[in-house]
Amino acid sequence: MVLIERLKQHLPATHLIAVAICCVIVGLTSMLMPSSDLPASVLPETGTTGQSVGATANRNQIAMLLPTQPGAAKQSITESVTQPEQASLKTEPQTQLQAAPEITETWQDFKVRSGDTLTSIFKRAGLTNRDAFLVSDAVKGTDTLKRIYPGQTIRFVIEKGQFKKLQHIRNQLESSLVTATDQGYDVEKIEKQPDISPRFAEGSIDNSLFYDASQAGLSDKMIMELAAVFGWDIDFVLDLRQGDRFNLVYEEKYLEGKLIGEGNILSAQFINQGETYTAVRYTDSQGDSSYYTPEGDSMRKAFLRSPVSFARISSSFKNRRKHPVLGLTRAHKGTDYAARTGTPIKAAGDGKIIWRGTKGGYGKAVIVQHGGNITTLYGHMNNYRRGQKTGSRVQQGDVIGYVGQTGLASGPHLHYEFRLNGVHKNPQTVKLPHAAPIAKAEKENFFAAAKESLAQLEQFKATQLASASN
């Protein structure tokens, strides 16, 4: 009070009013500002409507009393109200999800060697005969470990000397997994599906099919398949001429972008001595695949034109020929194919073996009965195929023996005869009947598929021609 009286004496009235207003502002601010010593739980909350409205009203009243440039003061007041809420949130424990530890397995790989058995492989892996027995017993009735071949891989997971897993890798696409569980063993078949891409190849004959097709980039497997497709119409030993041409579209298989092999021929053409032969592959509604002409006739005849692949004809069918061993002139009622000892001999058609044994000058021979009126004879064999006997049924293309020079033979070759109603016919010129054409119920689907396949072939040919001209 003494101070006020002294101010009245020395200051004008307007100055006194200003001082009074400042005192009021300071007082109100002190009352509304929370103490820094109070815990967060007693600070103003906005959880209820009444408290929220009250806090808002107090802030508005303070704002009305502030000077004309109250920016810093307003910011300070606002922070005093909202900051405690943020502090309260920060005090809550933060839960973080932790990733489960990754389980790693150590695999041991073992290449199957010649003479290996499942037991010997288990032994190399440090497992017991009992482990091998339990696993082989668990996979009975499945394809797993049914046959193991040299070059395949068998992998193990073994923990503390105990068998945990086995993987039999048959090839890049097929494998099997055996896993030990508390209840026994789980067996799983694993199949990967490759990506299929069409590939085009073409070439001309200057030397032989095998050499020239290799020069065109075809593998041995694909050359054999090409010969098989046209083997009923073209004798690749006798009929080929320089300038003959071929082109084909076939499948290439890729796994993860890497070429792993070849599939089937999709379409092909062979121009032999000016005549064009065309074949397309078609899979019917039953899942059976075969090759047909664009008109729907089967490329497969009732008989192969040649029962030996890529052999040389050393003697043709003749009425008079001097025998190379006996020196006598007499008829040669078959065709001789010179080939290396051990070259596979294939059955020319479906039928039944009616003779399998030594037969005079033919040496070791096989005779196959086809239907009721046709027989084929294969002589001078080095040996027979195992598992066959007189009475065995064979299909066209099945191996029935191997080239040799038993009997009256001056060198390794196959003597092949074709008899119709008991009469010898020239195997190279006898007219061979077609197999069954495309079924009537399949014709609509076949013609659509054939049109698409041939269009693809023609497109590849046109692209190749355009590329060559540039």
C-alpha positions as CSV (number, residue, x, y, z in Angstrom):
1,M,0.0,0.0,0.0
2,V,2.9,2.4,0.8
3,L,4.2,1.7,-2.7
4,I,0.9,2.5,-4.3
5,E,0.7,5.8,-2.4
6,R,4.1,6.8,-3.5
7,L,3.2,5.9,-7.1
8,K,0.1,8.1,-7.0
9,Q,2.3,11.0,-6.0
10,H,4.8,10.6,-8.9
11,L,2.8,8.9,-11.8
12,P,-0.1,10.2,-13.9
13,A,-3.4,8.4,-13.6
14,T,-3.1,6.6,-17.0
15,H,0.1,5.1,-16.0
16,L,-1.4,3.8,-12.8
17,I,-4.2,2.1,-14.7
18,A,-1.6,0.3,-16.9
19,V,0.3,-0.9,-13.9
20,A,-2.9,-2.3,-12.4
21,I,-3.8,-4.2,-15.5
22,C,-0.3,-5.8,-15.6
23,C,-0.7,-6.9,-12.0
24,V,-4.1,-8.6,-12.8
25,I,-2.5,-10.4,-15.8
26,V,0.4,-11.8,-13.8
27,G,-2.0,-12.9,-11.0
28,L,-4.3,-14.8,-13.4
29,T,-1.4,-16.4,-15.2
30,S,0.0,-17.7,-11.9
31,M,-3.3,-19.1,-10.9
32,L,-3.9,-21.0,-14.2
33,M,-0.3,-22.3,-14.9
34,P,0.2,-25.8,-13.4
35,S,3.0,-26.4,-11.1
36,S,6.0,-28.3,-12.5
37,D,6.1,-30.3,-9.3
38,L,2.7,-31.9,-9.7
39,P,2.4,-35.4,-11.2
40,A,1.0,-35.8,-14.7
41,S,-2.1,-37.5,-13.4
42,V,-3.4,-34.2,-11.7
43,L,-2.9,-32.1,-14.8
44,P,-6.1,-30.9,-16.7
45,E,-7.6,-33.8,-18.7
46,T,-9.7,-33.5,-21.9
47,G,-11.4,-36.8,-21.3
48,T,-14.7,-35.2,-20.1
49,T,-16.7,-32.6,-21.9
50,G,-16.9,-30.2,-18.8
51,Q,-13.1,-30.2,-18.3
52,S,-12.5,-29.6,-22.0
53,V,-14.9,-26.7,-22.2
54,G,-13.5,-25.2,-18.9
55,A,-10.0,-25.4,-20.2
56,T,-11.0,-23.8,-23.4
57,A,-12.8,-21.0,-21.6
58,N,-9.8,-20.2,-19.5
59,R,-7.5,-20.1,-22.5
60,N,-10.0,-17.7,-24.2
61,Q,-10.1,-15.4,-21.2
62,I,-6.3,-15.3,-21.0
63,A,-6.1,-14.5,-24.7
64,M,-8.4,-11.5,-24.3
65,L,-6.2,-10.1,-21.6
66,L,-2.9,-10.6,-23.4
67,P,-1.1,-7.7,-25.2
68,T,-1.7,-7.2,-28.9
69,Q,1.3,-9.4,-29.9
70,P,0.8,-12.4,-27.7
71,G,2.2,-15.2,-30.0
72,A,5.0,-16.4,-27.7
73,A,2.7,-16.4,-24.6
74,K,-0.1,-18.2,-26.4
75,Q,2.3,-21.0,-27.6
76,S,3.6,-21.4,-24.1
77,I,0.1,-21.7,-22.6
78,T,-1.1,-24.2,-25.3
79,E,2.0,-26.4,-24.7
80,S,1.3,-26.4,-21.0
81,V,-2.1,-28.0,-21.6
82,T,-1.3,-30.5,-24.3
83,Q,2.3,-31.6,-23.4
84,P,1.3,-33.6,-20.3
85,E,-1.0,-35.8,-22.5
86,Q,1.9,-36.7,-24.8
87,A,4.1,-37.4,-21.8
88,S,1.5,-39.7,-20.5
89,L,1.4,-41.6,-23.8
90,K,5.2,-41.9,-23.8
91,T,5.2,-43.6,-20.4
92,E,3.2,-46.6,-21.8
93,P,5.3,-49.6,-22.5
94,Q,6.0,-50.2,-26.2
95,T,5.5,-53.8,-27.3
96,Q,7.7,-54.9,-30.3
97,L,7.1,-58.1,-32.2
98,Q,10.2,-60.2,-32.5
99,A,10.7,-62.4,-35.6
100,A,11.0,-66.1,-34.8
101,P,14.6,-67.4,-35.2
102,E,15.2,-68.9,-38.6
103,I,15.6,-72.7,-38.5
104,T,18.6,-73.8,-40.6
105,E,19.2,-77.3,-41.8
106,T,22.5,-78.8,-42.9
107,W,22.2,-81.1,-45.9
108,Q,24.8,-83.7,-46.8
109,D,24.9,-84.7,-50.5
110,F,25.9,-88.1,-51.8
111,K,26.2,-89.1,-55.5
112,V,24.9,-92.5,-56.3
113,R,27.8,-94.6,-57.6
114,S,27.8,-97.7,-59.7
115,G,27.0,-100.7,-57.6
116,D,25.5,-98.6,-54.7
117,T,22.6,-99.8,-52.7
118,L,20.4,-97.9,-50.3
119,T,22.2,-99.5,-47.4
120,S,25.7,-98.6,-48.7
121,I,24.6,-95.0,-49.2
122,F,23.2,-94.8,-45.6
123,K,26.5,-96.3,-44.4
124,R,28.5,-93.6,-46.2
125,A,26.3,-91.0,-44.5
126,G,27.1,-92.5,-41.1
127,L,23.7,-94.1,-40.5
128,T,22.9,-97.7,-39.6
129,N,21.4,-100.6,-41.5
130,R,18.3,-100.2,-39.3
131,D,17.8,-96.6,-40.5
132,A,18.0,-97.9,-44.1
133,F,15.5,-100.6,-43.4
134,L,13.0,-98.3,-41.7
135,V,13.1,-95.8,-44.5
136,S,12.9,-98.4,-47.3
137,D,9.9,-100.0,-45.4
138,A,8.2,-96.6,-45.1
139,V,8.4,-95.9,-48.8
140,K,7.0,-99.2,-49.9
141,G,4.2,-98.8,-52.5
142,T,5.6,-95.4,-53.7
143,D,8.1,-94.4,-56.4
144,T,10.5,-93.0,-53.8
145,L,13.8,-94.9,-53.8
146,K,12.2,-97.6,-55.9
147,R,15.1,-97.3,-58.4
148,I,18.3,-95.4,-57.9
149,Y,20.8,-94.8,-60.7
150,P,24.4,-93.7,-60.9
151,G,24.6,-90.0,-61.1
152,Q,21.5,-89.3,-59.0
153,T,21.8,-87.5,-55.7
154,I,20.6,-88.5,-52.3
155,R,20.7,-85.9,-49.5
156,F,20.4,-86.2,-45.8
157,V,19.7,-84.1,-42.7
158,I,21.3,-85.8,-39.8
159,E,21.3,-84.2,-36.3
160,K,23.4,-85.7,-33.5
161,G,23.7,-88.9,-35.4
162,Q,19.9,-89.3,-35.8
163,F,18.2,-89.5,-39.2
164,K,15.9,-86.5,-39.8
165,K,15.3,-86.1,-43.6
166,L,16.2,-87.7,-46.9
167,Q,15.7,-86.2,-50.4
168,H,16.1,-88.4,-53.5
169,I,16.8,-86.2,-56.5
170,R,16.0,-88.2,-59.6
171,N,16.4,-85.3,-62.0
172,Q,16.0,-81.5,-62.0
173,L,12.2,-81.8,-62.0
174,E,11.5,-84.8,-59.9
175,S,12.5,-85.6,-56.3
176,S,11.1,-87.3,-53.2
177,L,11.3,-86.2,-49.5
178,V,11.2,-88.5,-46.5
179,T,10.9,-86.8,-43.1
180,A,11.1,-88.5,-39.7
181,T,8.3,-87.6,-37.4
182,D,7.1,-88.8,-33.9
183,Q,4.5,-91.0,-35.7
184,G,6.9,-92.5,-38.2
185,Y,7.9,-91.1,-41.7
186,D,6.2,-88.7,-44.0
187,V,6.8,-89.3,-47.7
188,E,6.3,-86.4,-50.2
189,K,6.7,-86.4,-54.0
190,I,8.0,-83.1,-55.3
191,E,7.5,-82.2,-59.0
192,K,8.6,-78.9,-60.6
193,Q,7.0,-77.7,-63.7
194,P,9.4,-76.2,-66.3
195,D,8.6,-73.3,-68.6
196,I,8.2,-74.5,-72.2
197,S,9.4,-72.4,-75.1
198,P,9.2,-73.4,-78.8
199,R,12.4,-73.6,-80.8
200,F,12.8,-73.7,-84.6
201,A,15.5,-75.5,-86.5
202,E,16.1,-76.2,-90.2
203,G,18.8,-77.7,-92.4
204,S,19.7,-79.5,-95.6
205,I,21.2,-82.9,-96.3
206,D,24.7,-82.8,-97.7
207,N,26.2,-85.8,-95.9
208,S,23.8,-87.7,-93.6
209,L,20.8,-86.9,-91.4
210,F,22.8,-87.3,-88.2
211,Y,25.7,-85.1,-89.3
212,D,23.7,-82.4,-91.0
213,A,21.0,-82.2,-88.3
214,S,23.8,-81.9,-85.7
215,Q,25.2,-79.0,-87.7
216,A,21.7,-77.4,-87.5
217,G,21.9,-77.5,-83.7
218,L,19.8,-80.5,-83.0
219,S,20.8,-82.9,-80.2
220,D,21.2,-86.6,-80.7
221,K,17.9,-87.2,-78.9
222,M,16.0,-84.7,-81.2
223,I,17.6,-86.3,-84.3
224,M,16.4,-89.7,-83.3
225,E,12.9,-88.4,-82.7
226,L,12.9,-86.7,-86.1
227,A,13.9,-89.9,-87.7
228,A,11.2,-91.8,-85.8
229,V,8.5,-89.4,-86.9
230,F,9.3,-89.9,-90.6
231,G,10.8,-93.3,-90.3
232,W,7.7,-95.0,-91.8
233,D,7.9,-93.0,-95.0
234,I,11.6,-92.4,-95.4
235,D,14.5,-94.9,-95.2
236,F,17.2,-92.6,-93.8
237,V,19.9,-95.0,-95.1
238,L,18.6,-95.7,-98.6
239,D,16.3,-92.8,-99.5
240,L,18.2,-89.7,-98.6
241,R,19.6,-87.4,-101.3
242,Q,21.8,-84.3,-101.3
243,G,19.6,-81.2,-101.2
244,D,16.8,-82.9,-99.1
245,R,15.6,-80.4,-96.4
246,F,14.0,-80.5,-93.0
247,N,12.5,-78.0,-90.6
248,L,10.8,-78.5,-87.3
249,V,9.5,-76.8,-84.2
250,Y,10.2,-78.5,-80.9
251,E,10.0,-77.8,-77.2
252,E,12.8,-76.5,-75.0
253,K,12.4,-76.8,-71.2
254,Y,13.6,-74.0,-68.8
255,L,13.8,-74.0,-65.0
256,E,14.4,-70.7,-63.3
257,G,15.6,-69.3,-66.6
258,K,18.1,-72.1,-67.3
259,L,17.8,-74.5,-70.2
260,I,17.4,-78.0,-68.7
261,G,16.4,-80.1,-71.7
262,E,14.1,-80.7,-74.6
263,G,10.5,-81.8,-75.0
264,N,8.6,-83.1,-78.0
265,I,8.6,-82.2,-81.7
266,L,5.5,-80.1,-82.2
267,S,5.5,-80.0,-86.0
268,A,8.0,-80.9,-88.7
269,Q,8.5,-81.2,-92.4
270,F,10.9,-83.3,-94.4
271,I,11.4,-82.8,-98.2
272,N,12.8,-86.0,-99.6
273,Q,13.5,-86.4,-103.3
274,G,11.1,-83.5,-104.1
275,E,8.2,-84.9,-102.0
276,T,7.2,-83.0,-98.8
277,Y,6.2,-85.0,-95.7
278,T,4.5,-83.0,-92.9
279,A,3.7,-84.2,-89.4
280,V,2.0,-82.5,-86.4
281,R,1.8,-83.8,-82.9
282,Y,-1.7,-84.2,-81.4
283,T,-2.8,-85.3,-77.9
284,D,-6.3,-86.6,-77.8
285,S,-9.0,-86.4,-75.1
286,Q,-7.6,-89.6,-73.5
287,G,-4.2,-88.1,-73.1
288,D,-2.6,-90.2,-75.9
289,S,-0.2,-88.4,-78.2
290,S,0.9,-89.3,-81.8
291,Y,1.9,-87.8,-85.1
292,Y,-0.5,-87.2,-88.0
293,T,-0.5,-85.7,-91.4
294,P,-2.4,-82.4,-91.7
295,E,-5.3,-84.5,-93.2
296,G,-5.5,-86.6,-90.0
297,D,-3.8,-89.8,-91.2
298,S,-1.4,-91.4,-88.8
299,M,2.3,-91.0,-89.6
300,R,2.8,-94.3,-88.0
301,K,2.5,-97.3,-90.4
302,A,1.9,-100.8,-89.4
303,F,5.6,-101.5,-89.9
304,L,8.9,-99.7,-89.7
305,R,10.6,-99.3,-93.0
306,S,14.0,-100.0,-91.3
307,P,14.5,-102.0,-88.1
308,V,18.0,-100.6,-87.5
309,S,18.7,-96.8,-87.1
310,F,21.5,-95.2,-89.2
311,A,22.9,-98.5,-90.6
312,R,24.4,-99.0,-94.1
313,I,22.7,-101.3,-96.5
314,S,25.3,-103.8,-97.5
315,S,23.1,-106.0,-99.7
316,S,19.6,-105.3,-101.1
317,F,16.8,-107.7,-102.0
318,K,17.8,-109.5,-105.2
319,N,16.7,-112.5,-107.2
320,R,20.4,-113.4,-107.9
321,R,23.3,-112.7,-105.7
322,K,26.7,-114.5,-105.0
323,H,26.7,-115.5,-101.4
324,P,29.7,-113.9,-99.6
325,V,30.5,-117.0,-97.6
326,L,29.3,-120.0,-99.7
327,G,30.2,-118.4,-103.0
328,L,27.0,-119.7,-104.6
329,T,24.7,-117.6,-106.7
330,R,21.2,-117.6,-105.4
331,A,18.4,-115.3,-104.4
332,H,18.8,-112.8,-101.6
333,K,15.4,-112.6,-100.0
334,G,16.0,-109.8,-97.6
335,T,17.9,-106.7,-96.9
336,D,21.3,-106.6,-95.1
337,Y,22.1,-103.7,-92.8
338,A,25.8,-103.4,-91.9
339,A,26.2,-102.0,-88.4
340,R,28.5,-102.3,-85.4
341,T,28.2,-105.4,-83.2
342,G,25.7,-104.6,-80.5
343,T,23.6,-102.1,-82.4
344,P,20.0,-102.4,-81.2
345,I,17.5,-104.2,-83.5
346,K,13.8,-103.1,-83.3
347,A,10.6,-105.0,-84.0
348,A,9.2,-103.6,-87.3
349,G,5.6,-103.9,-86.0
350,D,3.4,-105.0,-83.2
351,G,3.2,-108.8,-82.9
352,K,4.3,-112.0,-81.2
353,I,7.7,-113.7,-81.2
354,I,7.2,-117.2,-82.7
355,W,10.9,-118.1,-83.0
356,R,13.8,-117.2,-80.8
357,G,16.9,-119.3,-81.3
358,T,19.6,-120.5,-83.7
359,K,18.2,-121.1,-87.2
360,G,20.8,-122.6,-89.6
361,G,22.6,-120.0,-91.7
362,Y,20.6,-117.2,-90.1
363,G,22.5,-117.9,-86.8
364,K,20.8,-116.4,-83.8
365,A,17.4,-115.3,-85.1
366,V,14.0,-113.9,-84.1
367,I,10.8,-114.3,-86.1
368,V,7.8,-112.1,-85.3
369,Q,4.2,-112.9,-86.4
370,H,2.2,-109.7,-87.2
371,G,-1.5,-110.4,-87.5
372,G,-2.5,-113.5,-89.5
373,N,-0.5,-113.1,-92.8
374,I,2.8,-111.2,-92.2
375,T,6.0,-112.3,-90.5
376,T,9.4,-110.6,-90.2
377,L,12.7,-112.3,-89.6
378,Y,15.9,-110.9,-88.0
379,G,19.1,-112.9,-88.5
380,H,22.8,-113.0,-87.5
381,M,22.1,-111.5,-84.1
382,N,24.9,-111.3,-81.6
383,N,22.4,-111.7,-78.7
384,Y,18.8,-111.4,-77.7
385,R,17.2,-108.9,-75.5
386,R,16.7,-110.1,-72.0
387,G,13.2,-110.8,-70.6
388,Q,11.7,-111.9,-74.0
389,K,11.0,-115.5,-75.1
390,T,9.0,-117.3,-77.7
391,G,5.4,-116.2,-77.2
392,S,6.3,-112.8,-75.9
393,R,4.3,-109.9,-77.2
394,V,6.3,-107.0,-78.7
395,Q,5.3,-103.5,-79.9
396,Q,6.7,-101.6,-82.8
397,G,10.0,-100.1,-82.0
398,D,10.8,-102.5,-79.1
399,V,14.4,-103.8,-79.0
400,I,14.4,-107.5,-79.7
401,G,18.1,-108.2,-80.1
402,Y,21.5,-106.8,-81.2
403,V,23.5,-106.9,-84.4
404,G,26.1,-109.6,-84.7
405,Q,27.6,-112.0,-87.3
406,T,26.4,-115.4,-86.1
407,G,25.6,-118.1,-88.7
408,L,26.8,-117.6,-92.3
409,A,27.9,-114.0,-92.1
410,S,31.1,-112.3,-93.3
411,G,30.8,-109.4,-91.0
412,P,28.4,-107.8,-88.4
413,H,25.1,-107.0,-89.9
414,L,21.3,-107.6,-89.7
415,H,19.6,-109.8,-92.3
416,Y,15.9,-108.6,-92.4
417,E,13.1,-110.4,-94.2
418,F,9.5,-109.4,-94.8
419,R,7.0,-112.2,-95.7
420,L,3.4,-111.7,-96.8
421,N,1.4,-114.9,-96.8
422,G,4.7,-116.8,-96.7
423,V,6.1,-115.0,-99.8
424,H,9.2,-112.9,-99.5
425,K,8.7,-109.2,-100.3
426,N,11.3,-106.5,-100.7
427,P,11.3,-104.7,-97.3
428,Q,12.3,-101.5,-99.0
429,T,9.5,-101.3,-101.6
430,V,6.6,-103.2,-100.0
431,K,3.6,-101.0,-99.5
432,L,3.1,-100.4,-95.8
433,P,-0.5,-99.8,-94.6
434,H,-1.3,-96.8,-92.4
435,A,-2.2,-97.2,-88.8
436,A,-5.6,-95.9,-87.7
437,P,-6.3,-92.3,-88.6
438,I,-7.6,-89.7,-86.2
439,A,-10.8,-90.7,-84.5
440,K,-14.0,-89.1,-85.8
441,A,-14.8,-87.7,-82.4
442,E,-11.4,-86.0,-82.3
443,K,-11.4,-84.5,-85.8
444,E,-12.7,-81.0,-84.9
445,N,-10.2,-80.5,-82.1
446,F,-7.4,-82.1,-84.2
447,F,-7.9,-79.8,-87.3
448,A,-8.0,-76.7,-85.0
449,A,-4.8,-77.8,-83.3
450,A,-3.1,-78.8,-86.5
451,K,-3.9,-75.4,-88.1
452,E,-2.4,-73.6,-85.2
453,S,0.8,-75.8,-85.2
454,L,1.3,-75.4,-88.9
455,A,0.8,-71.6,-88.7
456,Q,3.5,-71.5,-86.1
457,L,5.8,-73.5,-88.3
458,E,5.2,-71.3,-91.3
459,Q,5.8,-68.2,-89.1
460,F,9.1,-69.4,-88.0
461,K,10.1,-70.3,-91.5
462,A,9.1,-66.8,-92.7
463,T,11.1,-65.1,-89.9
464,Q,14.1,-67.3,-90.6
465,L,13.9,-66.4,-94.4
466,A,13.6,-62.7,-93.7
467,S,16.5,-62.8,-91.3
468,A,18.7,-64.7,-93.9
469,S,17.8,-62.2,-96.6
470,N,18.9,-59.3,-94.4
